[in-house]
Amino acid sequence: MQTRIVTVSMDDLVDLMSTVVRNEVQLILQSPMLGEGFKDEVLDRKQAAELLKLSEQTMTKLFLEGKVVGQKSGAKYRFLKSSIVNYLSSKNN
């Protein structure tokens, strides 16, 4: 068996690693199984905003634009954690 040495530039190596990691993250996000510890739960606007690291106003804007699925009851907003995960998944595609 003959050993082969291949040289790769640092830029090409970084590009290759970025592509592989990005593809793996997309596979994880597209998987219907989000992990054994994942439990869908109802989040209020503050909790959903904290999860996305956004302001509550931006969370409301995403809801009104139809980018995040939720429900408004009176002055209160409710979101399923899975809808937040789906929003993040769609941002990566």
Secondary structure, 3 states (H helix, E strand, C coil): CCCCCCCCCHHHHHHHHHHHHHHHHHHHHHCCCCCCCCCCCEEEHHHHHHHHCCCHHHHHHHHHCCCCCEEEECCEEEEEHHHHHHHHHHHCC
